[in-house]
Amino acid sequence: MSALAVEAGQGWDDVVRLWHEMEWPEGCKVEIIEGIITVAPSPANQHNSIAEEIQRGLYRVIPDDLGVYQTQAVAIPARAGMYIPDLLVAPKAALREFDGHSIPAAEAELVVEITSQSNANHDRIAKAAGYATAGVPFYLLVDRWAPGGPTVTLYGEPTGDVYRVLSAAPFGEKIHLPAPFDLTLDTAEFPSA
């Protein structure tokens, strides 16, 4: 992963304009994390396999007015962030309501981040704080590189920039997402490396 530091004095609108107007390498994931534009290569096959398993489960349980998105940017100006979660559950109407390439993160019902070895700390720390700040009700962190072994953690009840851990499970066990999802994910299907 590489990063582009933005010059001091540039405001949020200038950073977003740069993020949107620059020509980035095709297939890369380009985000703004704490005011710094980061560029990461496309995810590994195992990463995509996990995303597909979760997405398939979500589509079985979400109502028709919600969608599951893989490339939708969410804006968190208060944290100088423009994140592209691995999966985003949000009202379909939000994508029609907001022009451009992002929606406010507050529109999200659930965000899912699947760590890559090079960016795990972004997902564990900066993005968790950003999603909590935006009031996203649920944050599911699939941490293939967790220090104690691959783990799935469901965060909720955001207060300020902090979440409460609702549940956690090592790969191989099941984890339940509460209402409005009421979905039990079997992490035995998740590749760990």
MDTraj code that builds the backbone (N, CA, C; nanometers):
import mdtraj as md
import numpy as np

residues = "MET SER ALA LEU ALA VAL GLU ALA GLY GLN GLY TRP ASP ASP VAL VAL ARG LEU TRP HIS GLU MET GLU TRP PRO GLU GLY CYS LYS VAL GLU ILE ILE GLU GLY ILE ILE THR VAL ALA PRO SER PRO ALA ASN GLN HIS ASN SER ILE ALA GLU GLU ILE GLN ARG GLY LEU TYR ARG VAL ILE PRO ASP ASP LEU GLY VAL TYR GLN THR GLN ALA VAL ALA ILE PRO ALA ARG ALA GLY MET TYR ILE PRO ASP LEU LEU VAL ALA PRO LYS ALA ALA LEU ARG GLU PHE ASP GLY HIS SER ILE PRO ALA ALA GLU ALA GLU LEU VAL VAL GLU ILE THR SER GLN SER ASN ALA ASN HIS ASP ARG ILE ALA LYS ALA ALA GLY TYR ALA THR ALA GLY VAL PRO PHE TYR LEU LEU VAL ASP ARG TRP ALA PRO GLY GLY PRO THR VAL THR LEU TYR GLY GLU PRO THR GLY ASP VAL TYR ARG VAL LEU SER ALA ALA PRO PHE GLY GLU LYS ILE HIS LEU PRO ALA PRO PHE ASP LEU THR LEU ASP THR ALA GLU PHE PRO SER ALA".split()
xyz = np.array([
    [0.0857, -0.1171, 0.0000],
    [0.0000, 0.0000, 0.0000],
    [0.0895, 0.1223, 0.0000],
    [0.0503, 0.2215, -0.0756],
    [0.1243, 0.3473, -0.0732],
    [0.0290, 0.4585, -0.0312],
    [0.0878, 0.5711, 0.0059],
    [0.0073, 0.6830, 0.0541],
    [0.0552, 0.8117, -0.0095],
    [-0.0366, 0.9033, -0.0276],
    [-0.0065, 1.0354, -0.0805],
    [-0.0433, 1.1359, 0.0269],
    [0.0566, 1.1953, 0.0857],
    [0.0311, 1.2971, 0.1878],
    [-0.0171, 1.4236, 0.1186],
    [-0.1202, 1.4806, 0.1705],
    [-0.1775, 1.6019, 0.1149],
    [-0.1133, 1.7208, 0.1850],
    [-0.0848, 1.8243, 0.1086],
    [-0.0165, 1.9415, 0.1643],
    [-0.0974, 2.0057, 0.2764],
    [-0.0271, 2.0513, 0.3765],
    [-0.0922, 2.1213, 0.4879],
    [-0.1684, 2.2410, 0.4337],
    [-0.2816, 2.2660, 0.4904],
    [-0.3612, 2.3794, 0.4476],
    [-0.4686, 2.3423, 0.3471],
    [-0.4568, 2.2227, 0.2887],
    [-0.5626, 2.1808, 0.1973],
    [-0.6822, 2.1381, 0.2790],
    [-0.7980, 2.1853, 0.2404],
    [-0.9200, 2.1506, 0.3116],
    [-0.9788, 2.0196, 0.2621],
    [-1.0833, 1.9761, 0.3305],
    [-1.1501, 1.8510, 0.2970],
    [-1.1945, 1.8493, 0.1514],
    [-1.2565, 1.9571, 0.1039],
    [-1.3041, 1.9604, -0.0344],
    [-1.1895, 1.9453, -0.1336],
    [-1.0728, 2.0044, -0.1038],
    [-0.9574, 1.9918, -0.1920],
    [-0.9049, 1.8483, -0.1966],
    [-0.9024, 1.7829, -0.0815],
    [-0.8545, 1.6440, -0.0757],
    [-0.9505, 1.5527, -0.1511],
    [-1.0804, 1.5735, -0.1328],
    [-1.1794, 1.4918, -0.2034],
    [-1.1692, 1.5145, -0.3542],
    [-1.1493, 1.6388, -0.3941],
    [-1.1349, 1.6683, -0.5376],
    [-1.0128, 1.5959, -0.5946],
    [-0.9019, 1.5987, -0.5228],
    [-0.7812, 1.5281, -0.5656],
    [-0.8076, 1.3781, -0.5742],
    [-0.8728, 1.3217, -0.4743],
    [-0.9078, 1.1799, -0.4718],
    [-0.9907, 1.1426, -0.5941],
    [-1.0847, 1.2298, -0.6282],
    [-1.1744, 1.2013, -0.7396],
    [-1.1106, 1.2255, -0.8762],
    [-1.0289, 1.3292, -0.8893],
    [-0.9813, 1.3702, -1.0215],
    [-0.8496, 1.3064, -1.0651],
    [-0.7703, 1.2561, -0.9723],
    [-0.6424, 1.1952, -1.0092],
    [-0.6662, 1.0655, -1.0875],
    [-0.5700, 1.0309, -1.1702],
    [-0.5753, 0.9030, -1.2400],
    [-0.4978, 0.8020, -1.1561],
    [-0.5725, 0.7080, -1.0984],
    [-0.5133, 0.6070, -1.0119],
    [-0.4959, 0.4781, -1.0911],
    [-0.4051, 0.3905, -1.0499],
    [-0.3875, 0.2630, -1.1209],
    [-0.5187, 0.1841, -1.1221],
    [-0.5513, 0.1294, -1.2370],
    [-0.6751, 0.0555, -1.2517],
    [-0.6777, -0.0644, -1.1569],
    [-0.7942, -0.0858, -1.0955],
    [-0.8124, -0.1995, -1.0067],
    [-0.7688, -0.1755, -0.8635],
    [-0.7067, -0.0621, -0.8368],
    [-0.6620, -0.0319, -0.7003],
    [-0.7764, 0.0273, -0.6189],
    [-0.7632, 0.0130, -0.4892],
    [-0.8580, 0.0716, -0.3945],
    [-0.7941, 0.1990, -0.3413],
    [-0.8586, 0.3135, -0.3677],
    [-0.8044, 0.4429, -0.3280],
    [-0.8987, 0.5044, -0.2248],
    [-0.8457, 0.5281, -0.1046],
    [-0.9252, 0.5809, 0.0047],
    [-0.8532, 0.7007, 0.0660],
    [-0.9281, 0.7773, 0.1449],
    [-0.8693, 0.8836, 0.2257],
    [-0.8831, 0.8384, 0.3707],
    [-0.7706, 0.8205, 0.4370],
    [-0.7699, 0.7752, 0.5757],
    [-0.6941, 0.8775, 0.6574],
    [-0.7675, 0.9432, 0.7464],
    [-0.7128, 1.0496, 0.8302],
    [-0.6414, 1.1563, 0.7462],
    [-0.7075, 1.1942, 0.6354],
    [-0.6582, 1.3016, 0.5503],
    [-0.5490, 1.2616, 0.4534],
    [-0.5097, 1.1354, 0.4523],
    [-0.4039, 1.0888, 0.3621],
    [-0.4650, 0.9949, 0.2588],
    [-0.4380, 1.0209, 0.1328],
    [-0.4881, 0.9358, 0.0262],
    [-0.4015, 0.8102, 0.0211],
    [-0.4662, 0.6934, 0.0334],
    [-0.3947, 0.5663, 0.0309],
    [-0.4362, 0.4873, -0.0924],
    [-0.3403, 0.4165, -0.1483],
    [-0.3639, 0.3355, -0.2670],
    [-0.3216, 0.1929, -0.2346],
    [-0.4145, 0.0993, -0.2495],
    [-0.3851, -0.0412, -0.2217],
    [-0.4188, -0.1241, -0.3455],
    [-0.3439, -0.2309, -0.3690],
    [-0.3759, -0.3171, -0.4833],
    [-0.5088, -0.3876, -0.4621],
    [-0.5600, -0.4473, -0.5683],
    [-0.6848, -0.5221, -0.5543],
    [-0.6643, -0.6348, -0.4532],
    [-0.7706, -0.6744, -0.3843],
    [-0.7582, -0.7747, -0.2786],
    [-0.7209, -0.9128, -0.3323],
    [-0.6655, -0.9946, -0.2426],
    [-0.6286, -1.1325, -0.2751],
    [-0.7542, -1.2173, -0.2937],
    [-0.7378, -1.3311, -0.3573],
    [-0.8501, -1.4211, -0.3818],
    [-0.9200, -1.4619, -0.2518],
    [-0.8439, -1.4915, -0.1464],
    [-0.9033, -1.5328, -0.0194],
    [-0.9906, -1.4213, 0.0382],
    [-0.9444, -1.2994, 0.0250],
    [-1.0182, -1.1801, 0.0696],
    [-1.1535, -1.1739, -0.0028],
    [-1.1498, -1.1879, -0.1343],
    [-1.2719, -1.1822, -0.2143],
    [-1.3651, -1.2986, -0.1835],
    [-1.3086, -1.4146, -0.1531],
    [-1.3894, -1.5310, -0.1183],
    [-1.4695, -1.5052, 0.0094],
    [-1.4060, -1.4445, 0.1092],
    [-1.4752, -1.4108, 0.2335],
    [-1.5858, -1.3088, 0.2067],
    [-1.5550, -1.2064, 0.1297],
    [-1.6549, -1.1041, 0.0976],
    [-1.7757, -1.1670, 0.0286],
    [-1.7521, -1.2593, -0.0610],
    [-1.8614, -1.3240, -0.1339],
    [-1.9488, -1.4059, -0.0389],
    [-1.8871, -1.4784, 0.0544],
    [-1.9637, -1.5580, 0.1510],
    [-2.0544, -1.4689, 0.2355],
    [-1.9997, -1.3582, 0.2834],
    [-2.0794, -1.2670, 0.3663],
    [-2.1894, -1.2020, 0.2830],
    [-2.1550, -1.1581, 0.1628],
    [-2.2540, -1.0932, 0.0772],
    [-2.3695, -1.1878, 0.0447],
    [-2.3375, -1.3122, 0.0141],
    [-2.4415, -1.4107, -0.0175],
    [-2.5374, -1.4264, 0.1018],
    [-2.4819, -1.4334, 0.2222],
    [-2.5657, -1.4446, 0.3420],
    [-2.6521, -1.3218, 0.3632],
    [-2.5937, -1.2041, 0.3443],
    [-2.6691, -1.0802, 0.3640],
    [-2.7862, -1.0699, 0.2677],
    [-2.7661, -1.1085, 0.1426],
    [-2.8751, -1.0986, 0.0461],
    [-2.9926, -1.1885, 0.0824],
    [-2.9681, -1.2940, 0.1578],
    [-3.0780, -1.3822, 0.1992],
    [-3.1658, -1.3184, 0.3068],
    [-3.1133, -1.2184, 0.3801],
    [-3.1875, -1.1684, 0.4961],
    [-3.2267, -1.0203, 0.4909],
    [-3.1647, -0.9402, 0.4055],
    [-3.1957, -0.7969, 0.4078],
    [-3.3254, -0.7683, 0.3326],
    [-3.3972, -0.6629, 0.3740],
    [-3.5182, -0.6251, 0.3013],
    [-3.4834, -0.5649, 0.1651],
    [-3.5839, -0.5596, 0.0800],
    [-3.5636, -0.5139, -0.0578],
    [-3.5169, -0.3692, -0.0686],
    [-3.5401, -0.2867, 0.0340],
    [-3.5001, -0.1463, 0.0236],
    [-3.3522, -0.1241, 0.0578],
    [-3.2815, -0.2308, 0.0983],
    [-3.1374, -0.2215, 0.1262],
    [-3.0589, -0.2915, 0.0169],
    [-2.9365, -0.2445, -0.0054],
    [-2.8467, -0.3075, -0.1007],
    [-2.7144, -0.3406, -0.0336],
    [-2.6403, -0.4328, -0.0942],
    [-2.5062, -0.4691, -0.0483],
    [-2.4102, -0.4255, -0.1586],
    [-2.3136, -0.3399, -0.1225],
    [-2.2247, -0.2787, -0.2207],
    [-2.0787, -0.3086, -0.1873],
    [-1.9979, -0.3322, -0.2918],
    [-1.8563, -0.3626, -0.2723],
    [-1.7638, -0.2474, -0.3081],
    [-1.8075, -0.1530, -0.3829],
    [-1.7173, -0.0461, -0.4262],
    [-1.7701, 0.0926, -0.3939],
    [-1.8635, 0.1019, -0.3017],
    [-1.9263, 0.2295, -0.2687],
    [-1.8460, 0.3039, -0.1624],
    [-1.8042, 0.4240, -0.1947],
    [-1.7311, 0.5071, -0.0987],
    [-1.8280, 0.5706, 0.0001],
    [-1.7819, 0.5826, 0.1246],
    [-1.8583, 0.6517, 0.2279],
    [-1.7722, 0.7639, 0.2844],
    [-1.8326, 0.8806, 0.3000],
    [-1.7604, 0.9996, 0.3454],
    [-1.7785, 1.0202, 0.4950],
    [-1.6672, 1.0516, 0.5601],
    [-1.6664, 1.0847, 0.7027],
    [-1.5793, 1.2089, 0.7192],
    [-1.6296, 1.3259, 0.6786],
    [-1.5485, 1.4479, 0.6850],
    [-1.4942, 1.4789, 0.8241],
    [-1.5692, 1.4463, 0.9296],
    [-1.5238, 1.4750, 1.0657],
    [-1.3945, 1.4014, 1.1004],
    [-1.3643, 1.2928, 1.0292],
    [-1.2419, 1.2158, 1.0517],
    [-1.1493, 1.2241, 0.9302],
    [-1.1764, 1.3188, 0.8392],
    [-1.0994, 1.3324, 0.7154],
    [-1.0874, 1.1976, 0.6464],
    [-1.2035, 1.1296, 0.6317],
    [-1.2040, 0.9965, 0.5746],
    [-1.2998, 0.9788, 0.4596],
    [-1.2524, 0.9051, 0.3602],
    [-1.3346, 0.8584, 0.2489],
    [-1.2984, 0.7108, 0.2336],
    [-1.3819, 0.6251, 0.2939],
    [-1.3515, 0.4825, 0.2975],
    [-1.4327, 0.4088, 0.1927],
    [-1.3760, 0.2997, 0.1467],
    [-1.4479, 0.2084, 0.0579],
    [-1.4504, 0.0735, 0.1294],
    [-1.5564, 0.0486, 0.2075],
    [-1.5612, -0.0774, 0.2814],
    [-1.5660, -0.1962, 0.1859],
    [-1.5199, -0.3103, 0.2353],
    [-1.5269, -0.4303, 0.1529],
    [-1.6716, -0.4663, 0.1226],
    [-1.7593, -0.4445, 0.2189],
    [-1.9033, -0.4576, 0.1970],
    [-1.9733, -0.3465, 0.2730],
    [-2.0765, -0.2948, 0.2138],
    [-2.1571, -0.1886, 0.2729],
    [-2.3035, -0.2249, 0.2550],
    [-2.3795, -0.2233, 0.3632],
    [-2.5245, -0.2391, 0.3541],
    [-2.5837, -0.1015, 0.3812],
    [-2.6585, -0.0514, 0.2835],
    [-2.7168, 0.0825, 0.2932],
    [-2.8469, 0.0857, 0.2149],
    [-2.9323, 0.1821, 0.2472],
    [-3.0561, 0.1956, 0.1702],
    [-3.0255, 0.2263, 0.0228],
    [-3.0965, 0.1596, -0.0648],
    [-3.0802, 0.1850, -0.2083],
    [-3.1091, 0.3318, -0.2388],
    [-3.2025, 0.3906, -0.1660],
    [-3.2413, 0.5307, -0.1882],
    [-3.1248, 0.6261, -0.1636],
    [-3.0337, 0.5903, -0.0740],
    [-2.9197, 0.6792, -0.0449],
    [-2.8316, 0.6981, -0.1675],
    [-2.8151, 0.5950, -0.2474],
    [-2.7313, 0.6068, -0.3664],
    [-2.7960, 0.6930, -0.4733],
    [-2.9281, 0.6999, -0.4709],
    [-2.9991, 0.7877, -0.5646],
    [-3.0054, 0.9299, -0.5127],
    [-3.0086, 0.9456, -0.3818],
    [-3.0250, 1.0773, -0.3201],
    [-2.9000, 1.1633, -0.3290],
    [-2.7825, 1.1020, -0.3155],
    [-2.6572, 1.1780, -0.3107],
    [-2.5839, 1.1671, -0.4432],
    [-2.5527, 1.2843, -0.5032],
    [-2.4765, 1.2869, -0.6281],
    [-2.3302, 1.2563, -0.6010],
    [-2.2604, 1.2183, -0.7039],
    [-2.1166, 1.1998, -0.6932],
    [-2.0765, 1.0554, -0.6743],
    [-1.9685, 1.0364, -0.5983],
    [-1.9073, 0.9047, -0.5852],
    [-1.9087, 0.8513, -0.4432],
    [-1.9813, 0.9181, -0.3547],
    [-1.9856, 0.8718, -0.2168],
    [-2.1207, 0.9062, -0.1559],
    [-2.1472, 0.8389, -0.0448],
    [-2.2629, 0.8738, 0.0366],
    [-2.2107, 0.9004, 0.1776],
    [-2.2848, 0.9733, 0.2597],
    [-2.2413, 0.9899, 0.3989],
    [-2.2381, 0.8533, 0.4684],
    [-2.1346, 0.8281, 0.5451],
    [-2.1234, 0.7006, 0.6158],
    [-2.2415, 0.6775, 0.7087],
    [-2.3031, 0.7852, 0.7563],
    [-2.4178, 0.7723, 0.8461],
    [-2.5350, 0.6990, 0.7808],
    [-2.5359, 0.6892, 0.6491],
    [-2.6420, 0.6164, 0.5785],
    [-2.6278, 0.4660, 0.5930],
    [-2.5102, 0.4178, 0.6283],
    [-2.4831, 0.2742, 0.6347],
    [-2.5572, 0.2078, 0.7504],
    [-2.6017, 0.0872, 0.7265],
    [-2.6589, 0.0023, 0.8315],
    [-2.5511, -0.0914, 0.8865],
    [-2.4583, -0.1313, 0.7990],
    [-2.3504, -0.2230, 0.8341],
    [-2.2350, -0.1979, 0.7392],
    [-2.1131, -0.1980, 0.7931],
    [-1.9940, -0.1993, 0.7090],
    [-1.9127, -0.3219, 0.7472],
    [-1.8481, -0.3792, 0.6469],
    [-1.7628, -0.4963, 0.6666],
    [-1.6260, -0.4630, 0.6106],
    [-1.5242, -0.4818, 0.6922],
    [-1.3854, -0.4683, 0.6464],
    [-1.3163, -0.6014, 0.6681],
    [-1.2438, -0.6446, 0.5661],
    [-1.1659, -0.7680, 0.5709],
    [-1.0205, -0.7254, 0.5606],
    [-0.9430, -0.7544, 0.6636],
    [-0.8063, -0.7034, 0.6663],
    [-0.7188, -0.7701, 0.5603],
    [-0.6278, -0.6908, 0.5102],
    [-0.5155, -0.7395, 0.4307],
    [-0.3925, -0.7187, 0.5178],
    [-0.2891, -0.7936, 0.4931],
    [-0.1716, -0.7851, 0.5788],
    [-0.1142, -0.6437, 0.5833],
    [-0.1196, -0.5726, 0.4704],
    [-0.0583, -0.4401, 0.4633],
    [-0.1431, -0.3291, 0.5245],
    [-0.2730, -0.3515, 0.5454],
    [-0.3584, -0.2425, 0.5940],
    [-0.4398, -0.2782, 0.7171],
    [-0.4054, -0.3844, 0.7852],
    [-0.4864, -0.4320, 0.8973],
    [-0.5070, -0.3250, 1.0038],
    [-0.4038, -0.2484, 1.0350],
    [-0.4184, -0.1465, 1.1393],
    [-0.5157, -0.0357, 1.1007],
    [-0.5238, -0.0027, 0.9715],
    [-0.6242, 0.0953, 0.9278],
    [-0.7636, 0.0452, 0.9634],
    [-0.7907, -0.0815, 0.9330],
    [-0.9234, -0.1376, 0.9592],
    [-0.9504, -0.1494, 1.1085],
    [-0.8485, -0.1852, 1.1858],
    [-0.8665, -0.2057, 1.3303],
    [-0.8817, -0.0746, 1.4068],
    [-0.8126, 0.0302, 1.3628],
    [-0.8058, 0.1531, 1.4433],
    [-0.8744, 0.2708, 1.3745],
    [-0.8170, 0.3212, 1.2661],
    [-0.8674, 0.4440, 1.2037],
    [-1.0092, 0.4277, 1.1503],
    [-1.0333, 0.3181, 1.0783],
    [-1.1670, 0.3005, 1.0209],
    [-1.2703, 0.2705, 1.1287],
    [-1.2327, 0.1927, 1.2292],
    [-1.3267, 0.1670, 1.3386],
    [-1.3691, 0.2989, 1.4032],
    [-1.2733, 0.3866, 1.4296],
    [-1.3053, 0.5173, 1.4893],
    [-1.3901, 0.6011, 1.3944],
    [-1.3597, 0.5965, 1.2658],
    [-1.4367, 0.6724, 1.1676],
    [-1.5803, 0.6255, 1.1567],
    [-1.5988, 0.4955, 1.1459],
    [-1.7346, 0.4423, 1.1355],
    [-1.8149, 0.4714, 1.2627],
    [-1.7506, 0.4600, 1.3786],
    [-1.8190, 0.4914, 1.5051],
    [-1.8577, 0.6388, 1.5091],
    [-1.7648, 0.7269, 1.4690],
    [-1.7923, 0.8708, 1.4661],
    [-1.9139, 0.9011, 1.3790],
    [-1.9260, 0.8308, 1.2664],
    [-2.0378, 0.8527, 1.1742],
    [-2.1677, 0.7916, 1.2256],
    [-2.1599, 0.7102, 1.3307],
    [-2.2800, 0.6488, 1.3851],
    [-2.3268, 0.5251, 1.3112],
    [-2.2359, 0.4600, 1.2367],
    [-2.2725, 0.3356, 1.1675],
    [-2.3080, 0.2323, 1.2754],
    [-2.4298, 0.1767, 1.2715],
    [-2.4742, 0.0898, 1.3813],
    [-2.3902, -0.0361, 1.4022],
    [-2.3441, -0.0979, 1.2924],
    [-2.2686, -0.2221, 1.3045],
    [-2.1443, -0.2191, 1.2158],
    [-2.0334, -0.2633, 1.2736],
    [-1.9068, -0.2756, 1.2015],
    [-1.8572, -0.4177, 1.2219],
    [-1.8474, -0.4937, 1.1128],
    [-1.7978, -0.6306, 1.1179],
    [-1.6553, -0.6314, 1.0657],
    [-1.5616, -0.6654, 1.1535],
    [-1.4199, -0.6711, 1.1170],
    [-1.3785, -0.8170, 1.1032],
    [-1.3431, -0.8556, 0.9827],
    [-1.2925, -0.9896, 0.9553],
    [-1.1409, -0.9752, 0.9483],
    [-1.0754, -1.0141, 1.0571],
    [-0.9316, -0.9890, 1.0724],
    [-0.8521, -1.1172, 1.0517],
    [-0.8133, -1.1393, 0.9263],
    [-0.7354, -1.2583, 0.8907],
    [-0.5961, -1.2555, 0.9519],
    [-0.5505, -1.1383, 0.9939],
    [-0.4138, -1.1213, 1.0426],
    [-0.4108, -1.0820, 1.1903],
    [-0.5164, -1.1107, 1.2640],
    [-0.5221, -1.0756, 1.4068],
    [-0.4069, -1.1436, 1.4816],
    [-0.3472, -1.0739, 1.5780],
    [-0.2331, -1.1299, 1.6513],
    [-0.2611, -1.2662, 1.7150],
    [-0.3832, -1.2908, 1.7617],
    [-0.4162, -1.4183, 1.8245],
    [-0.4708, -1.5217, 1.7279],
    [-0.4687, -1.4931, 1.6003],
    [-0.5231, -1.5818, 1.4978],
    [-0.6429, -1.5171, 1.4312],
    [-0.6802, -1.5670, 1.3144],
    [-0.7916, -1.5081, 1.2398],
    [-0.9195, -1.5016, 1.3240],
    [-0.9795, -1.3822, 1.3264],
    [-1.0944, -1.3546, 1.4135],
    [-1.1961, -1.2669, 1.3411],
    [-1.3227, -1.2877, 1.3748],
    [-1.4303, -1.2012, 1.3275],
    [-1.4881, -1.1317, 1.4500],
    [-1.4969, -0.9981, 1.4437],
    [-1.5486, -0.9201, 1.5560],
    [-1.6621, -0.8321, 1.5075],
    [-1.7739, -0.8373, 1.5794],
    [-1.8871, -0.7506, 1.5497],
    [-1.8893, -0.6390, 1.6525],
    [-1.8809, -0.5154, 1.6027],
    [-1.8858, -0.3967, 1.6873],
    [-2.0213, -0.3306, 1.6705],
    [-2.0681, -0.2634, 1.7758],
    [-2.1942, -0.1908, 1.7704],
    [-2.2005, -0.0874, 1.8812],
    [-2.3171, -0.0268, 1.8967],
    [-2.3411, 0.0749, 1.9981],
    [-2.2328, 0.1831, 1.9985],
    [-2.2150, 0.2508, 1.8832],
    [-2.1106, 0.3537, 1.8762],
    [-2.1381, 0.4716, 1.9696],
    [-2.0334, 0.5180, 2.0352],
    [-2.0382, 0.6374, 2.1193],
    [-1.9128, 0.7178, 2.0882],
    [-1.9311, 0.8384, 2.0348],
    [-1.8146, 0.9168, 1.9937],
    [-1.7412, 0.8417, 1.8837],
    [-1.6128, 0.8148, 1.9069],
    [-1.5352, 0.7415, 1.8070],
    [-1.4999, 0.5998, 1.8533],
    [-1.5846, 0.5449, 1.9419],
    [-1.5573, 0.4127, 1.9995],
    [-1.6802, 0.3228, 1.9835],
    [-1.6544, 0.1959, 1.9524],
    [-1.7578, 0.0934, 1.9477],
    [-1.7466, 0.0030, 2.0691],
    [-1.8544, -0.0629, 2.0983],
    [-1.8544, -0.1705, 2.1964],
    [-1.8440, -0.3020, 2.1194],
    [-1.7647, -0.3969, 2.1676],
    [-1.7586, -0.5295, 2.1059],
    [-1.8866, -0.6034, 2.1432],
    [-1.9641, -0.6423, 2.0414],
    [-2.0878, -0.7161, 2.0659],
    [-2.0624, -0.8658, 2.0716],
    [-1.9730, -0.9134, 1.9846],
    [-1.9336, -1.0542, 1.9857],
    [-1.8078, -1.0702, 1.9020],
    [-1.7382, -1.1794, 1.9286],
    [-1.6167, -1.2115, 1.8533],
    [-1.6034, -1.3620, 1.8456],
    [-1.5456, -1.4103, 1.7363],
    [-1.5276, -1.5537, 1.7184],
    [-1.4036, -1.5793, 1.6345],
    [-1.3245, -1.6796, 1.6722],
    [-1.2132, -1.7177, 1.5858],
    [-1.2680, -1.7864, 1.4601],
    [-1.1904, -1.7823, 1.3537],
    [-1.2307, -1.8538, 1.2328],
    [-1.2579, -1.9996, 1.2705],
    [-1.3647, -2.0535, 1.2153],
    [-1.4051, -2.1895, 1.2456],
    [-1.5318, -2.1934, 1.3296],
    [-1.5629, -2.0818, 1.3973],
    [-1.6844, -2.0743, 1.4780],
    [-1.7874, -1.9865, 1.4075],
    [-1.9083, -1.9850, 1.4624],
    [-2.0150, -1.9041, 1.4054],
    [-2.0242, -1.7718, 1.4804],
    [-2.0703, -1.6685, 1.4078],
    [-2.0951, -1.5383, 1.4696],
    [-2.2309, -1.4894, 1.4190],
    [-2.3076, -1.4314, 1.5097],
    [-2.4440, -1.3889, 1.4769],
    [-2.4517, -1.2368, 1.4636],
    [-2.5128, -1.1917, 1.3551],
    [-2.5434, -1.0503, 1.3363],
    [-2.6885, -1.0304, 1.3783],
    [-2.7140, -0.9421, 1.4758],
    [-2.8501, -0.9246, 1.5272],
    [-2.9397, -0.8495, 1.4284],
    [-3.0648, -0.8270, 1.4712],
    [-3.1610, -0.7500, 1.3912],
    [-3.0975, -0.6160, 1.3556],
    [-3.1192, -0.5667, 1.2383],
    [-3.2182, -0.6086, 1.1406],
    [-3.1721, -0.7221, 1.0497],
    [-3.0561, -0.7813, 1.0757],
    [-3.0028, -0.8842, 0.9871],
    [-3.0433, -1.0245, 1.0303],
    [-3.0277, -1.0546, 1.1591],
    [-3.0578, -1.1871, 1.2112],
    [-2.9930, -1.2951, 1.1240],
    [-2.8619, -1.2834, 1.1102],
    [-2.7850, -1.3724, 1.0233],
    [-2.6717, -1.4349, 1.1039],
    [-2.6586, -1.5656, 1.0930],
    [-2.5467, -1.6352, 1.1548],
    [-2.4492, -1.6727, 1.0450],
    [-2.3267, -1.6235, 1.0583],
    [-2.2209, -1.6528, 0.9617],
    [-2.1363, -1.7677, 1.0140],
    [-2.1126, -1.8662, 0.9283],
    [-2.0264, -1.9782, 0.9639],
    [-1.8875, -1.9477, 0.9110],
    [-1.7978, -1.9097, 1.0006],
    [-1.6633, -1.8684, 0.9586],
    [-1.5744, -1.9868, 0.9222],
    [-1.6245, -2.1083, 0.9379],
    [-1.5476, -2.2270, 0.8962],
    [-1.5201, -2.2229, 0.7462],
    [-1.6038, -2.1503, 0.6742],
    [-1.5872, -2.1387, 0.5293],
    [-1.4845, -2.0323, 0.4888],
    [-1.4354, -1.9537, 0.5843],
    [-1.3442, -1.8446, 0.5539],
    [-1.2014, -1.8969, 0.5420],
    [-1.1334, -1.8718, 0.4306],
    [-0.9911, -1.9073, 0.4225],
    [-0.9096, -1.8156, 0.5137],
    [-0.8154, -1.8714, 0.5877],
    [-0.7430, -1.7903, 0.6872],
    [-0.6153, -1.7274, 0.6330],
    [-0.5618, -1.7748, 0.5268],
    [-0.4369, -1.7133, 0.4777],
    [-0.4412, -1.6955, 0.3283],
])
top = md.Topology()
chain = top.add_chain()
for i, resn in enumerate(residues, 1):
    res = top.add_residue(resn, chain, resSeq=i)
    for name in ("N", "CA", "C"):
        top.add_atom(name, md.element.get_by_symbol(name[0]), res)
traj = md.Trajectory(xyz[None], top)
